[in-house]
Amino acid sequence: MYNGIKIIIGLLIFAALVTFPFYSKMGKATAKPDPKVDTPEIQKLAEKKCVEPKEFMKTEHMKMLNDWRDTVVREGNLIYVSSDGKKYTISLQNTCMNCHSNKKKFCDECHNYSAVIPYCWDCHIEPKENKT
């Protein structure tokens, strides 16, 4: 090979640059999110309970919000009946964000951890948080 050494060195440099993001983070774990649910509205509740159980909400909340959107927009239904039979108004801003008003500590912490960019705020007004 005429320029074999140069080609091999170039390939090694290329491989090092391409794999850098992987080996630079090796052994460094990101802290698991701990969403804060200590808002004033939640503290006022006698029974500190969401519309569905905690484990369901952790895994299925986006599917539920999509179903809520479709139910309201396409069918005009504004009432959600939870698994325990209790009725709630279907509203991201007035039901969910009423209790979970600390968007930065509640929503953003988990979404940033899992590298998810929800499109809720494309249509809804993002809640303004009090600076304390």
PyMOL commands that set and color helices and strands:
alter all, ss='L'
color gray80, all
select helices_A, chain A and resi 4-24+40-44+54-75+92-99+103-113+120-123
alter helices_A, ss='H'
color red, helices_A
select strands_A, chain A and resi 79-81+87-89
alter strands_A, ss='S'
color yellow, strands_A
deselect
rebuild
show_as cartoon
